[in-house]
């Protein structure tokens, strides 16, 4: 019988330098991918927080709540805001009534008188609701350190009761800032068609 054919043995031993290079490249790929996913995870956490805040704002009704114990002045402010801002305006004279209205409508902007009848203040009302609505504190007294401190705590705007134009301008600016923030949040949502595969 003819002798069996023999094939030259292939060299299956990797050069040590080649092996080290392959290992280095592999680690580099893993590190790069891990870093990429870490960055993506951090971005998603930040986006999630922004979306949750925006979601709360969307759940809040596009309404304004005026907390004012003077019925005549509350009616005047309601008419001014509805005619100039174009959003529905509710009003309440007491902390209890204001809290009940907010629980029902989830107003986006709160215009709160600093001092109410019965020894209550607008701050007593703000303690009844979670953070989220934009707050405008308006008062007939001159601005004081205490009022400034309260405004800082609630991230509120402070407006004089005598300046109706400033009140309208302030609310218009708040609405514009909110629309810009929501638009940025929508634009920052990653496209589902460009997902990265691990």
Residue pairs with C-beta under 8 A, 6 or more apart in sequence:
14 22
33 198
36 196
37 196
37 198
40 196
47 185
47 188
47 189
47 190
50 185
50 188
51 185
51 189
53 132
54 181
54 182
54 185
56 132
57 108
57 132
57 178
57 182
58 182
59 106
60 106
60 107
60 108
60 132
60 133
61 105
61 106
61 107
61 108
62 87
62 88
62 108
63 87
63 88
63 89
63 90
63 105
63 107
63 108
63 109
64 81
64 85
64 87
64 88
64 89
64 90
64 107
64 108
64 109
64 110
64 111
64 171
65 89
65 90
65 91
65 92
65 98
65 101
65 102
65 105
65 107
65 109
65 110
65 111
66 74
66 77
66 78
66 81
66 89
66 90
66 91
66 92
66 111
67 91
67 92
67 93
67 95
67 98
67 110
67 111
67 112
67 113
67 116
67 122
67 125
68 74
68 77
68 91
68 92
68 93
68 111
68 113
69 93
69 94
69 113
69 116
69 117
70 113
71 93
73 161
74 91
74 93
75 91
77 89
77 91
77 111
77 164
77 167
78 89
78 91
80 164
80 167
80 168
81 87
81 89
81 111
81 167
81 168
81 171
82 88
82 89
84 168
84 172
85 168
85 171
85 172
85 175
90 101
90 105
90 107
92 98
92 100
92 101
93 116
93 117
94 116
94 117
94 118
94 120
95 116
95 120
95 124
95 125
95 128
98 125
98 128
99 125
99 128
99 129
101 107
102 110
102 128
102 129
102 133
106 133
107 133
108 133
108 134
108 178
109 133
109 134
109 135
109 136
109 171
109 174
109 175
110 125
110 126
110 133
110 134
110 135
110 136
111 136
111 138
111 167
111 171
112 122
112 125
112 126
112 135
112 136
112 137
112 138
112 156
113 122
113 138
113 139
113 161
114 121
114 122
114 123
114 137
114 138
114 139
114 141
114 147
115 121
115 122
115 139
115 141
116 122
116 124
122 137
123 150
123 154
126 135
126 154
131 154
134 156
134 157
134 174
134 178
135 154
135 155
135 156
135 157
136 156
136 157
136 158
136 159
136 167
136 170
136 171
136 174
137 147
137 150
137 151
137 154
137 156
137 157
137 158
137 159
138 158
138 159
138 160
138 161
138 167
139 147
139 158
139 160
139 161
140 160
140 161
140 162
141 147
143 158
147 158
148 158
150 156
151 157
151 158
157 170
157 174
159 166
159 167
159 170
160 166
